[in-house]
Amino acid sequence: MSDRYDQVAIVTGADSGIGKATAVLLAEQGFEVGITYHGDRDGAEETAELIRGLGRAPAVRQHDLTDPVAAAAVVDELAEELGGLGVLVNNAGTGSAEPLVDMSYERWRSVVAVDLDGPFLCAQRAARRMIASGRGGRIVNVTSVHEEHPRVGSGPYCAAKGGLRMMSRVLALELAEHGITVNTVAPGEIATPMTGQEDVPPRTGSRPGYPIPRPGDAREVAAVVAFLASPAASYVTGSSVFVDGGLGLMGPQAAGALDSGDWRSG
């Protein structure tokens, strides 16, 4: 695998949480960084300011993945502005909280567009550039433990994340000959605004049902993404790395400990 790829990274959804932590860490590791946001311009500018403080010149774009075809063009815009593209981190996403039997097709499609169609089109744009450069590259798709484990009320989210996992594996096969690796990172509960928590260190002992009894920190996920984006991960492709504190191991163990059916309502 090539380690000559452009030291330019694009991180989608980098206005907060995992995306913000990833963008800053990649800048610390020597990358020029392009960041995207959907609605939180102030958050994106805060991320950009942190990167500027590291002596780099980030590029920022608004990125609405509910229109994934138009949004994917941002990959090319950022690559042109930054002078190349070696790493794409598909981090932007959305969720749902409604039983499938009650869900409209429009709602289903909006979640799948953001969580699956958008990453596909962005990865396609990035891969074409990486192939044309002949220098290889890295694509890291941020999924969720729900690429593997279902959750009541999260039908389109789980379907999209599971689809993104399999899409990543197919891409890994197709792009390996070009020196491009493709992997997924599957976080569990991470203390970010998306989970209704602040970007502060999670409190140990606050999640007694988890093997590591706390939510994760966005920077813990970013560290795994950054590894997969690095030359050190040149022989890792088509893999899913779970960053969940052991949460996914708890299926039968946790089910046996439940004393009510409240989980059925999400």
C-alpha positions as CSV (number, residue, x, y, z in Angstrom):
1,M,0.0,0.0,0.0
2,S,1.2,3.5,-0.8
3,D,2.2,5.9,2.0
4,R,2.7,8.8,-0.5
5,Y,-0.8,10.0,-0.5
6,D,-1.6,13.7,-0.3
7,Q,-1.5,15.0,3.2
8,V,-4.9,16.5,2.7
9,A,-7.9,15.3,4.6
10,I,-11.6,16.1,4.3
11,V,-13.8,15.4,7.4
12,T,-17.6,15.7,6.9
13,G,-19.7,16.9,9.9
14,A,-16.7,18.5,11.6
15,D,-18.6,21.2,13.4
16,S,-18.9,19.2,16.7
17,G,-18.3,15.8,18.3
18,I,-16.4,13.1,16.5
19,G,-15.9,15.1,13.4
20,K,-14.5,18.1,15.2
21,A,-12.1,15.9,17.3
22,T,-11.0,14.1,14.1
23,A,-10.3,17.2,12.1
24,V,-8.2,18.7,14.9
25,L,-6.2,15.5,15.4
26,L,-5.5,15.1,11.7
27,A,-4.3,18.7,11.6
28,E,-2.0,18.0,14.6
29,Q,-0.6,15.0,12.6
30,G,0.3,17.2,9.7
31,F,-2.7,17.2,7.4
32,E,-4.3,20.2,5.7
33,V,-8.0,19.8,6.5
34,G,-11.2,20.5,4.8
35,I,-14.3,20.5,7.1
36,T,-18.0,20.5,6.3
37,Y,-21.1,21.3,8.3
38,H,-24.8,21.2,7.8
39,G,-26.4,23.9,9.9
40,D,-23.9,24.8,12.6
41,R,-21.7,27.4,10.9
42,D,-20.4,28.7,14.3
43,G,-19.4,25.2,15.3
44,A,-17.5,24.8,12.0
45,E,-15.7,28.1,12.5
46,E,-14.7,27.0,16.0
47,T,-13.2,23.9,14.6
48,A,-11.4,25.9,11.9
49,E,-10.0,28.3,14.4
50,L,-8.6,25.4,16.4
51,I,-6.9,24.2,13.2
52,R,-5.6,27.6,12.4
53,G,-4.0,27.7,15.9
54,L,-2.0,24.7,14.8
55,G,-0.5,26.8,11.9
56,R,-2.7,25.3,9.2
57,A,-5.2,26.9,6.8
58,P,-8.5,24.9,6.9
59,A,-11.1,25.1,4.2
60,V,-14.8,25.2,5.2
61,R,-17.9,24.3,3.3
62,Q,-21.6,23.9,4.0
63,H,-22.8,20.4,3.1
64,D,-26.4,19.3,3.0
65,L,-26.5,15.6,2.6
66,T,-30.3,15.5,2.3
67,D,-29.4,16.4,-1.3
68,P,-26.4,14.0,-1.6
69,V,-25.7,14.5,-5.3
70,A,-25.2,18.3,-4.8
71,A,-23.4,17.8,-1.5
72,A,-20.8,15.4,-2.9
73,A,-19.5,18.2,-5.2
74,V,-18.1,19.7,-2.0
75,V,-15.4,17.0,-2.0
76,D,-14.0,18.2,-5.3
77,E,-14.3,21.9,-4.2
78,L,-12.3,21.3,-1.0
79,A,-9.7,19.1,-2.8
80,E,-9.2,21.8,-5.4
81,E,-8.8,24.5,-2.7
82,L,-6.4,22.4,-0.6
83,G,-4.4,21.1,-3.4
84,G,-5.1,17.4,-3.3
85,L,-6.9,14.7,-1.4
86,G,-5.4,11.7,0.5
87,V,-7.9,11.0,3.2
88,L,-11.7,11.2,3.3
89,V,-13.6,10.7,6.6
90,N,-17.3,10.3,6.1
91,N,-18.5,11.3,9.5
92,A,-21.7,13.4,8.9
93,G,-24.9,11.6,9.8
94,T,-28.4,11.8,11.3
95,G,-30.8,9.5,13.1
96,S,-34.4,8.6,13.8
97,A,-36.6,7.8,16.7
98,E,-39.8,6.3,15.4
99,P,-41.1,2.7,14.9
100,L,-40.8,1.5,11.3
101,V,-44.6,0.8,11.1
102,D,-45.3,4.5,11.8
103,M,-42.6,6.0,9.6
104,S,-43.3,7.8,6.4
105,Y,-41.3,6.9,3.3
106,E,-40.1,10.5,3.1
107,R,-38.5,10.2,6.6
108,W,-37.0,6.9,5.7
109,R,-35.5,8.3,2.6
110,S,-34.1,11.4,4.3
111,V,-32.1,9.4,6.8
112,V,-30.8,6.9,4.2
113,A,-29.8,9.8,2.0
114,V,-27.7,11.4,4.7
115,D,-26.3,8.2,6.2
116,L,-25.7,6.0,3.1
117,D,-26.2,7.8,-0.2
118,G,-24.1,10.8,0.8
119,P,-21.1,8.7,2.0
120,F,-21.3,6.6,-1.1
121,L,-21.2,9.7,-3.4
122,C,-18.5,11.4,-1.4
123,A,-16.4,8.2,-1.3
124,Q,-16.8,7.9,-5.0
125,R,-15.6,11.4,-5.7
126,A,-12.7,10.9,-3.3
127,A,-11.7,7.5,-4.8
128,R,-11.7,8.9,-8.4
129,R,-9.3,11.6,-7.3
130,M,-7.1,9.2,-5.4
131,I,-6.9,6.8,-8.4
132,A,-6.1,9.6,-10.8
133,S,-3.3,10.8,-8.5
134,G,-1.7,7.4,-8.4
135,R,-0.6,7.9,-4.9
136,G,-3.1,5.9,-2.9
137,G,-5.2,7.1,0.0
138,R,-7.5,6.4,2.9
139,I,-11.3,6.3,3.2
140,V,-12.7,6.0,6.7
141,N,-16.5,5.7,7.1
142,V,-17.9,6.4,10.6
143,T,-20.8,4.1,11.2
144,S,-22.0,3.0,14.6
145,V,-22.4,-0.1,16.7
146,H,-25.8,-0.2,14.8
147,E,-24.0,-1.3,11.7
148,E,-24.2,-4.6,13.6
149,H,-26.7,-4.3,16.4
150,P,-30.4,-3.2,15.9
151,R,-32.2,-0.6,18.0
152,V,-35.9,0.0,18.4
153,G,-37.0,3.2,16.6
154,S,-33.8,3.5,14.6
155,G,-34.7,1.4,11.5
156,P,-33.4,3.6,8.7
157,Y,-30.3,4.6,10.7
158,C,-29.5,0.9,11.4
159,A,-30.2,0.0,7.8
160,A,-28.0,2.8,6.5
161,K,-25.1,2.1,8.8
162,G,-25.2,-1.6,8.0
163,G,-25.3,-0.8,4.3
164,L,-22.3,1.6,4.8
165,R,-20.4,-1.2,6.4
166,M,-21.0,-3.5,3.4
167,M,-20.4,-0.8,0.9
168,S,-17.0,-0.1,2.6
169,R,-16.1,-3.7,2.2
170,V,-16.9,-3.8,-1.5
171,L,-14.9,-0.5,-2.0
172,A,-12.0,-2.1,-0.1
173,L,-11.9,-4.9,-2.6
174,E,-12.2,-2.6,-5.6
175,L,-9.7,0.0,-4.5
176,A,-7.0,-2.1,-3.0
177,E,-5.0,-2.3,-6.2
178,H,-4.8,1.5,-6.2
179,G,-3.2,1.6,-2.8
180,I,-6.5,2.9,-1.2
181,T,-7.7,1.4,2.0
182,V,-11.4,1.6,3.1
183,N,-12.5,0.9,6.7
184,T,-15.3,1.7,9.1
185,V,-15.2,2.9,12.7
186,A,-18.2,2.0,14.7
187,P,-18.7,4.1,17.8
188,G,-21.0,3.2,20.7
189,E,-22.5,5.9,22.9
190,I,-20.1,8.9,22.7
191,A,-20.5,12.1,24.7
192,T,-21.3,14.5,21.9
193,P,-24.1,17.0,21.1
194,M,-25.7,14.3,18.9
195,T,-26.3,12.1,21.9
196,G,-27.6,15.1,23.9
197,Q,-24.3,15.5,25.8
198,E,-21.6,18.1,25.9
199,D,-18.1,17.6,24.5
200,V,-16.7,17.0,28.0
201,P,-14.9,14.0,29.5
202,P,-17.6,11.4,30.3
203,R,-18.1,10.5,34.0
204,T,-16.8,7.0,35.0
205,G,-19.5,4.9,36.6
206,S,-22.4,6.7,34.8
207,R,-23.2,3.7,32.6
208,P,-23.2,0.7,34.9
209,G,-24.5,-1.6,32.1
210,Y,-21.5,-1.0,29.9
211,P,-18.3,-3.1,30.5
212,I,-16.4,0.2,30.5
213,P,-19.0,2.0,32.6
214,R,-19.2,5.4,30.9
215,P,-19.9,6.9,27.4
216,G,-16.9,7.3,25.1
217,D,-15.0,10.6,24.4
218,A,-15.0,11.9,20.9
219,R,-11.2,12.1,21.0
220,E,-11.1,8.3,21.7
221,V,-12.9,7.7,18.4
222,A,-10.8,10.3,16.6
223,A,-7.7,8.4,17.6
224,V,-8.9,5.3,15.9
225,V,-9.9,7.2,12.8
226,A,-6.5,8.9,12.7
227,F,-4.7,5.5,12.9
228,L,-6.7,4.2,10.0
229,A,-5.9,7.4,8.1
230,S,-2.2,6.9,8.7
231,P,0.6,5.1,6.8
232,A,0.8,2.7,9.8
233,A,-2.6,1.2,8.8
234,S,-1.4,0.4,5.3
235,Y,-2.3,-3.3,5.7
236,V,-5.8,-2.7,7.2
237,T,-8.7,-2.6,4.8
238,G,-12.3,-3.8,4.8
239,S,-12.3,-3.8,8.6
240,S,-14.8,-2.5,11.1
241,V,-13.3,-1.2,14.3
242,F,-15.7,-0.9,17.2
243,V,-15.1,1.9,19.7
244,D,-17.8,1.1,22.2
245,G,-16.4,0.2,25.5
246,G,-17.5,-3.4,25.1
247,L,-21.2,-2.4,24.6
248,G,-21.6,-4.7,21.7
249,L,-20.6,-7.7,23.8
250,M,-23.5,-7.3,26.1
251,G,-26.4,-8.8,24.2
252,P,-27.3,-12.0,26.0
253,Q,-25.7,-10.8,29.3
254,A,-27.7,-7.6,29.3
255,A,-30.9,-9.2,28.2
256,G,-30.7,-11.6,31.1
257,A,-30.4,-8.7,33.5
258,L,-33.5,-6.8,32.3
259,D,-36.5,-7.0,34.6
260,S,-39.0,-5.0,32.5
261,G,-40.1,-4.7,28.9
262,D,-39.4,-0.9,28.7
263,W,-36.9,-1.5,26.0
264,R,-39.7,-2.3,23.5
265,S,-40.6,1.4,23.4
266,G,-37.1,2.5,22.5
